[in-house]
Amino acid sequence: VHVVDGSSPQPDLEFDAVRLELKLFNPELAEKPFIVAYNKMDLPEAYENWESFKEKLQSRGITPFCMSAAKREGTHEVICAAYELWRKNKEDKEEYE
């Protein structure tokens, strides 16, 4: 799960920087499935930038989730999505064994 600071002036660039660091550190890690959680939706600047961030990621085939960890809003959806991703990957691995 990549948690993106929604209050950042350019959250999409910060997300890209983390993805690049991960790829440079270990290309295999960068290839693993992931979830993006855009956090701090309780702050005005994060709320204002959400649609732009979401559109940029969706244009790349990534569906981000929005949440406010402070208010515990959207966190359940992120946890459920992470669980489903884990379950699907576990099933896929079992098929190949």
C-alpha positions in Angstrom: 0.0 0.0 0.0 1.4 3.3 -1.1 0.1 6.1 1.2 0.3 9.4 -0.5 0.3 12.7 1.5 -2.7 14.5 -0.1 -1.6 17.8 1.5 1.5 17.8 -0.7 1.6 20.4 -3.5 2.4 17.7 -6.0 1.3 14.3 -4.7 1.5 12.7 -8.1 5.2 13.6 -8.3 5.8 12.3 -4.8 4.1 9.0 -5.7 6.3 8.7 -8.9 9.4 9.4 -6.8 8.6 6.6 -4.4 7.9 4.2 -7.3 11.2 5.1 -8.9 13.1 4.6 -5.6 11.5 1.2 -5.2 12.4 0.3 -8.8 16.0 1.4 -8.3 16.2 -0.5 -4.9 14.7 -3.7 -6.2 13.0 -4.0 -9.6 11.2 -7.1 -8.5 9.5 -5.2 -5.7 8.4 -2.5 -8.1 6.6 -5.2 -10.2 4.5 -6.4 -7.3 0.8 -5.4 -7.3 0.0 -2.3 -5.1 -2.7 -0.1 -3.9 -2.5 3.7 -3.7 -4.2 5.4 -0.7 -4.5 9.2 -1.0 -4.5 10.4 2.6 -5.4 13.5 4.5 -8.8 14.1 2.8 -9.8 16.0 6.0 -7.5 18.8 4.9 -8.8 21.4 2.4 -5.7 21.2 0.1 -5.9 17.4 -0.1 -9.6 17.6 -0.9 -9.0 20.2 -3.6 -6.2 18.1 -5.3 -8.0 14.7 -5.1 -9.8 14.8 -8.5 -6.6 15.8 -10.3 -4.5 13.2 -8.6 -7.2 10.5 -9.2 -7.4 11.4 -12.9 -3.7 11.3 -13.4 -3.4 7.9 -11.9 -6.5 6.5 -13.6 -5.0 7.6 -16.9 -2.1 5.2 -16.1 -4.4 2.3 -15.2 -4.2 2.8 -11.4 -7.3 3.3 -9.3 -6.4 5.2 -6.1 -8.4 5.3 -2.9 -9.0 8.4 -0.9 -9.0 8.4 2.9 -8.5 10.4 6.1 -6.6 8.3 8.6 -7.2 11.0 11.2 -10.9 10.7 10.9 -10.9 7.0 10.0 -12.8 7.7 6.8 -12.1 5.5 3.8 -9.6 3.3 5.8 -12.0 0.3 5.7 -12.1 0.4 1.9 -8.3 0.5 1.7 -7.9 -2.4 4.1 -10.5 -4.4 2.2 -8.8 -3.7 -1.1 -5.4 -4.7 0.3 -6.9 -7.9 1.6 -8.5 -8.7 -1.7 -5.2 -8.0 -3.5 -3.3 -10.3 -1.1 -6.0 -13.0 -1.4 -5.9 -12.9 -5.2 -2.1 -13.0 -5.3 -2.1 -15.9 -2.9 -4.5 -17.8 -5.1 -2.4 -17.1 -8.2 0.7 -18.4 -6.5 -1.1 -21.5 -5.4 -2.1 -22.2 -9.0 1.5 -22.2 -10.1 2.7 -24.5 -7.4 
